[in-house]
Amino acid sequence: MSTITNLTELTGHYAIDPRHTRIGFVARHTMATRVRGRFEDFEGSAYLDGGNPAKSGARLTIQATSIQSGNRRRDDMLRDKFLDADAHPTLAFTSTGLKQVDRSNYQLSGDLTIRGLTRPVTVNIELTDSGSGPEGDFFAGFKACLTINRNDWGVNWNTFTAFTLSPKVTLECDVIAVRQH
């Protein structure tokens, strides 16, 4: 593994490697504890233009039923009551723009869709690594973080949960994307 020193070497079409990618969330419960979880079923792609990052783009689709928090009862409630996975089986992100902040940090603007509602967001992205993997495929690694107000997407169950759960949810991604031939 080696880090790229020349961003133009990143140019190409990529697919997210689900075996080496984690898409998770953190939410405060009763303002004292944090509930952590992840999504296990997702797919995504990106076009990276190292010479002109503004021409880059990405998309991500997550299966709502794949949410896991380590507690079956809570997971069922998250799927049924919060995400309404039967009516809205996917969460999706489609980029609309990319701004380079410095050598390895970017702001990725896009549309986030949850429960059928689409809102604009800006995701902080960090290029963490790139190079050739063990099978010779070129990869790029990224960290992404976004804090949202879940109420903006109607992610709530009832008055009690509105009081006991913080409206802020942090989405965290550690992504490995493999360049396609």
C-alpha positions as CSV (number, residue, x, y, z in Angstrom):
1,M,0.0,0.0,0.0
2,S,1.2,3.4,-0.9
3,T,-0.3,6.9,-0.7
4,I,-0.6,8.8,-4.0
5,T,1.5,11.8,-4.2
6,N,0.0,13.0,-7.5
7,L,-3.8,13.5,-7.5
8,T,-4.0,13.0,-11.3
9,E,-3.1,9.3,-10.7
10,L,-6.6,9.0,-9.0
11,T,-8.5,9.7,-12.2
12,G,-10.9,7.0,-13.2
13,H,-14.2,5.2,-12.5
14,Y,-14.5,3.4,-9.1
15,A,-16.8,0.9,-7.4
16,I,-17.2,0.7,-3.6
17,D,-15.7,-2.5,-2.2
18,P,-18.4,-3.6,0.3
19,R,-16.0,-6.1,2.0
20,H,-13.6,-3.3,3.0
21,T,-16.1,-0.4,3.5
22,R,-18.1,0.5,6.6
23,I,-21.1,2.7,6.6
24,G,-22.3,3.5,10.1
25,F,-24.2,5.9,12.3
26,V,-24.0,7.3,15.8
27,A,-27.1,8.7,17.6
28,R,-27.5,9.8,21.2
29,H,-30.1,8.0,23.3
30,T,-31.5,9.8,26.4
31,M,-28.7,12.3,26.0
32,A,-26.3,10.0,27.9
33,T,-25.4,7.1,25.8
34,R,-24.6,6.6,22.2
35,V,-26.1,4.0,19.9
36,R,-23.8,2.9,17.2
37,G,-24.8,0.9,14.1
38,R,-24.0,0.2,10.5
39,F,-25.6,-0.8,7.2
40,E,-24.5,-4.1,5.8
41,D,-26.0,-3.9,2.3
42,F,-25.0,-1.1,0.0
43,E,-23.5,-0.3,-3.4
44,G,-21.9,2.7,-4.9
45,S,-19.7,4.2,-7.5
46,A,-17.6,7.3,-8.2
47,Y,-15.8,9.1,-10.9
48,L,-12.6,10.8,-9.7
49,D,-10.9,13.4,-11.7
50,G,-7.6,14.1,-10.0
51,G,-6.7,16.9,-12.4
52,N,-10.0,18.7,-11.9
53,P,-11.7,17.4,-8.7
54,A,-14.8,19.6,-9.4
55,K,-15.6,17.1,-12.3
56,S,-15.7,14.2,-9.9
57,G,-19.0,12.6,-8.7
58,A,-20.3,9.8,-6.6
59,R,-23.5,7.9,-5.8
60,L,-24.4,5.5,-3.0
61,T,-27.5,3.3,-2.4
62,I,-28.1,1.7,1.0
63,Q,-30.7,-1.0,1.7
64,A,-32.7,0.2,4.7
65,T,-33.4,-3.3,6.0
66,S,-29.7,-3.9,6.4
67,I,-29.4,-1.6,9.4
68,Q,-27.7,-3.3,12.4
69,S,-27.2,-1.9,15.9
70,G,-26.5,-5.1,17.8
71,N,-30.0,-5.2,19.3
72,R,-32.6,-7.2,17.3
73,R,-35.6,-5.4,18.8
74,R,-34.1,-2.0,18.3
75,D,-33.1,-2.9,14.7
76,D,-36.7,-4.0,14.0
77,M,-37.9,-0.6,15.3
78,L,-35.4,1.3,13.3
79,R,-36.4,-0.5,10.1
80,D,-40.2,-0.4,10.7
81,K,-40.9,2.8,12.7
82,F,-38.0,5.1,11.9
83,L,-36.9,4.3,8.3
84,D,-40.3,2.8,7.2
85,A,-38.2,0.3,5.1
86,D,-41.3,-1.4,3.6
87,A,-42.4,1.9,1.9
88,H,-38.9,3.3,1.5
89,P,-36.5,0.4,0.9
90,T,-33.4,2.5,0.1
91,L,-31.4,5.5,1.4
92,A,-29.5,7.2,-1.4
93,F,-26.9,9.9,-2.0
94,T,-26.1,11.5,-5.3
95,S,-23.4,14.1,-5.5
96,T,-23.9,17.4,-7.1
97,G,-20.5,19.0,-6.7
98,L,-17.0,18.6,-5.1
99,K,-14.8,21.3,-3.6
100,Q,-11.2,20.7,-2.7
101,V,-10.3,22.1,0.7
102,D,-6.7,21.1,0.8
103,R,-4.5,18.3,-0.5
104,S,-6.5,15.5,1.1
105,N,-9.8,17.1,2.3
106,Y,-12.9,17.8,0.2
107,Q,-16.5,18.9,0.6
108,L,-18.9,16.8,-1.4
109,S,-22.3,18.3,-2.0
110,G,-25.2,16.2,-2.9
111,D,-28.8,15.1,-2.4
112,L,-29.5,12.7,0.4
113,T,-32.8,10.7,0.2
114,I,-34.2,9.1,3.3
115,R,-37.9,8.0,3.7
116,G,-38.5,9.3,0.2
117,L,-37.5,12.9,1.2
118,T,-34.5,14.4,-0.6
119,R,-32.5,17.2,1.0
120,P,-29.2,18.8,0.0
121,V,-26.2,18.0,2.3
122,T,-22.4,18.7,2.3
123,V,-20.2,15.8,3.4
124,N,-16.7,16.3,4.6
125,I,-14.4,13.8,2.8
126,E,-10.8,12.9,3.5
127,L,-8.6,10.9,1.1
128,T,-6.9,8.5,3.5
129,D,-4.9,6.2,1.2
130,S,-4.5,5.0,-2.3
131,G,-2.4,2.5,-4.2
132,S,-2.3,-1.0,-5.4
133,G,-4.1,-3.7,-3.3
134,P,-2.9,-7.3,-2.8
135,E,-4.6,-8.4,-6.1
136,G,-3.1,-5.6,-8.0
137,D,-6.2,-3.5,-8.3
138,F,-5.8,0.3,-7.8
139,F,-7.9,1.6,-4.8
140,A,-8.6,4.9,-3.1
141,G,-9.6,5.1,0.6
142,F,-11.8,7.8,2.0
143,K,-13.3,8.8,5.4
144,A,-16.5,10.7,5.3
145,C,-18.6,12.3,8.1
146,L,-21.9,14.0,8.0
147,T,-24.2,15.1,10.9
148,I,-27.9,15.4,10.0
149,N,-31.0,16.3,11.8
150,R,-33.1,13.2,11.4
151,N,-36.3,15.2,11.7
152,D,-35.5,16.9,8.4
153,W,-36.2,13.5,6.8
154,G,-39.2,12.5,9.0
155,V,-37.1,9.9,10.8
156,N,-39.1,9.7,14.1
157,W,-41.6,7.4,15.6
158,N,-43.6,9.2,18.2
159,T,-43.4,12.0,20.9
160,F,-41.6,9.8,23.4
161,T,-38.8,9.0,20.9
162,A,-38.6,12.7,19.9
163,F,-37.8,13.4,23.5
164,T,-35.5,10.5,24.3
165,L,-33.4,10.5,21.1
166,S,-31.3,13.4,20.0
167,P,-32.4,14.7,16.5
168,K,-28.7,14.7,15.5
169,V,-27.3,11.6,13.8
170,T,-23.8,11.3,12.6
171,L,-23.2,9.2,9.5
172,E,-19.7,7.8,9.3
173,C,-18.1,6.1,6.3
174,D,-14.8,4.4,5.8
175,V,-14.7,3.6,2.1
176,I,-12.4,1.6,-0.1
177,A,-13.2,2.2,-3.8
178,V,-11.6,0.1,-6.5
179,R,-10.8,1.5,-9.9
180,Q,-12.6,-0.3,-12.7
181,H,-10.9,-1.3,-15.9
